[in-house]
Amino acid sequence: MKRFKGTPGPWFLDQYGNLKAEQGDCSRSMVGFSGLCLTRGKTAEANTQLVAASPKLLEAAIMAVEHYDEFFKGCEPPEDLPWVSVMREAIKEALGGDME
């Protein structure tokens, strides 16, 4: 399965509410985003928390789908698990295309 190629983090908020990430041996630095409409207050804080958690959420989704695929390898998987297709689509979107 394809892997995330963006900044893995860890991501955090600084004392001013700016989203930052550790990058290798460098000191913590600002991470720039293009095309974002930034807001202030509680909405901005909630958005930033989601962005900061997204690398871990993506990795968890990939692990869950890989485990699912391995568990049901060679047999018919149940049809009543709608989370699988939702998770596959989310992973595909996050990785910018194919999951392979």
NORMO-V232367 format. One record per helix or strand of 3 or more residues. SS is the DSSP state (hx for helix, st for strand). FROM is the first residue (numbers start at 1). TO is the last residue. If there is no record, write none. Layout:
BEGIN
ss=SS from=FROM to=TO
ss=SS from=FROM to=TO
END
This chain:
BEGIN
ss=st from=11 to=13
ss=st from=19 to=21
ss=hx from=42 to=71
ss=hx from=83 to=95
END
